[in-house]
Amino acid sequence: MKFNPGGGMNQMLKQAKKMQQQMEQMQEEIYAREIEASAGGGAVKVKVNGRQEVLEVQIKPEVVDPEDVEMLQDLVLTAVNDALKQAQEMMTNEMGKLTGGLKLPGLF
């Protein structure tokens, strides 16, 4: 945004408000998106949304072994962490497109 002494403060405020509205709209669109991650070759699948909320966990029956609960726990943990990481990266990338890569505190 260029400073235009002739345009005054009103023009800058209008531009800032427009950018804020665009960011809010984009954020809502991102929140609605869903990301899926898996572990163990698809034995465990996790779906999260752009708000980084876990929506669904799918576990194939053949991976449930009462003798090896730790493996199942590790697969679930891996899938959840991967899905959340992807959701965060998506938010950062999409908001970065709007802000031109400028890191604005408190946005994402």
N, C-alpha and C positions, 0 to 999 in steps of 0.2 A: 504494500500500500504506500503510495507516494504522498508526501505532505504537500498540500496545495493551499498556500496562504490565502488565495482568493476564494477557495471553496469553504473555508472556515471549518469550525468545529462540528457544525451540523452534518456536513458531508461525511466526516470521519465517523461520527456516531451512527449514521445510517448504514455505512459500510460494516461497522462492527456488529450492529444489530442483525444485519442480513447474514453475516458469517455465523453468528451465534444460532440463528434459526436453521441454517443449513447443517450445522454441526448437530443440533438436536434432532433434526429429521434423520440424518445419517445414523446417529446413535440408535434411534428407535429401530431402524431397518436392520442394523447389525444385531441388536438384541433379539430380533425375531429369527435370525439365522440359526441353523443347527449344524453342528460339527460332530462327526463320528470318528472314533479311534478304536483300534483293536489291539489285542496282544495275544500271543500264543497262536499265531497263524489264524486268527479269527475265532479262537475258542472263547474269548471274552470280548464283547463289544460294548462301548459306552457312547452315549449320545448326550451332548451338552448344547446349551444355547449360547448366544452371544453375551448373555448376562453371567456366564460361567456357572450356570445351574445345571446339575446333572438331571437329565430328563428320563434316561432309560439305561438299564444295564441288562445285557443278554449274556447268559452263560450256557454254553453247549453242555448237555448232560454228561458227555463222555469225559469232560475235564474235571468233573466232581469226583474226587477220590478221598474218601474218609481217612485214608492212610497218609494223604499228602495235602492237608488243608493249607499249608504254607505256600505251596505252589499256586493254588487258586487265589489266595490273598495277594500274592505278588503280581499275578496276571491282572487282577482287578485294579490294583494300585497303579500299575504301569499304564493301563488303558485310561483310567481316570486322569492321571497326571498329563498324559499325552493330549487328551481331548481338551483339558483346561489350558494347556500351553498353546494349542492351536487357536482356541477362542481368543486368548489374549493377543496373539500375533495378528489375528484377523482384525481385531479392534485397532491395534496400533497402526497397521498398514492402511486401513481404510481412513482413519482419522488423519493420518499423515498425508494422504492424498489431498484432503481438504485444507490442511494447514500448511501445505508445501514443505512438510518435514519439520516445521517449527514445533518444538516441544513446549506445550502449554501446560503448566502445572494444574493438576486436579481434573484434567479432561479424561484421561485414560491411563 
